[in-house]
Amino acid sequence: MVDFTLTDEQKDLRELAHNFAEKEIRPVAWDYDRDGTWPQEIINKAWEVGLMNVHVDEAYGGPGLDHLSGCLIEEELGWGCSGIGTTLMANGLASAPLMIGGSEETKTKYLGMLTEEPKLASFCLTEPDAGSDVSGMRTTAVRKGDKYVINGSKCFITNGGYADWFTVYAKTDKEAGHRGISAFVVPKDDTVTVDKKEDKLGQRASNTATITFNETEIPAENLLGEENHGFKLAMQTLDFTRPGVAGLAVGIARAAFEFASEYSKERVQFGVPIAMHQAVAFMIADMATKVEAGRLLTWKSAVLLDQGQRNTLVASHAKRFAADSAMEVTVDAVQVYGGYGFIKEYPVEKLMRDAKIMQLYEGTSQIQRLVIAREVLMPRNIDAPEPETTKQDTDVAAAQSEQAPATAEVA
Ligand code: COS
């Protein structure tokens, strides 16, 4: 049986997140967007009421919420302001590899830091020359006795300028492509520098920075999982977090849909509210469908995780559809507002700018299509022992990578 009924706890959480978005985020969201200021006050409040670190297990001080609950929260925060929502949710991206591959001691120490105080962590995968193509990274980690020494720069790092620790992916075997990447937890110290804060088109309340590791030494026990298995850890992490990103995108689309619907009922042209003109009414109808369908895919991708199933395919369906829909819906919302939609005094142009990043970060919409195409054309059992690479595999992979766009992502 398929049942879309939320539990009482999930309904309460959604209400909590909605009220927070309505009272704490919405009234200031457009100011933060204009000024590009850092929303520390909102972070403190969100942490206080339990809207951050929601997937951290109780053993490490978190609430250990299910993935569907996380998506409900993300939709509400995205509805409030997706830039602030991204800021609040980025700890989840940094924590996921730790939760999957960290030792008990590492989890206690670093997840505990996030749940004891409103501290932040960042996920460091992307580099200037390694966006969609993760295996092209140049950052290195060299084992020296009981330490690793990390060197390299990571770009487009969410919350990078304010993070207390980082999940860093680095080459431990430069010749081995994706099989030579390892993941580490790296605490902030003097060898970690924040080189650049980006001035962005949208989501201007979120901090996006370049972070450089200069001979940064970390204890060997900060390795996450096995050495040279970091690529899979990154892919598993994205399977975990893409449903939440899809939730944020649904929130943006819903906000744009609501603004446009209201406006279309108030704005009178040719003697009637513009909602009475079929051209406008059909745009509103399409917005409603996209919000609804995006939410259903988002929920499904989260529920699969909650059931302990692999969600790679559905997470990419959800992420790409919700992100593309958020873009389409926000562009149409500007259209419904007409000339006013282009003016900053009105709310929808911000949503249009914010929506763009949803098609870029955590894997572009083109990368999601690449994952979907591979999953439907050539499904792989990733838990099975490693197969010998066949010529056919090589040919198909080569053909797909030729089609893959070299677009960059934001971490
Ligand atoms: N879970 C576990 N393992 C996975 C996996 C998943 N979801 N997806 C792929 N793998 C494994 C594969 O099974 C393969 O394993 P073997 O080494 O045993 O063969 C390995 O990882 C490499 O997979 P693949 O051949 O598909 O890797 P590609 O280099 O072709 O890259 C894409 C695949 C493009 C999908 C990947 O690099 C990607 O997602 N890029 C976008 C990165 C991104 O989102 N960046 C944003 C920054 S983070 S905010």
Boltz pocket constraint, residues with backbone or C-beta under 6 A from the ligand:
constraints:
  - pocket:
      binder: B
      contacts: [[A, 125], [A, 126], [A, 131], [A, 132], [A, 133], [A, 134], [A, 135], [A, 178], [A, 179], [A, 231], [A, 232], [A, 235], [A, 236], [A, 238], [A, 239], [A, 312], [A, 360], [A, 361], [A, 362], [A, 363], [A, 364], [A, 367], [A, 370], [A, 371], [A, 380], [A, 382], [A, 386], [A, 409], [A, 410], [A, 411]]
      max_distance: 6.0
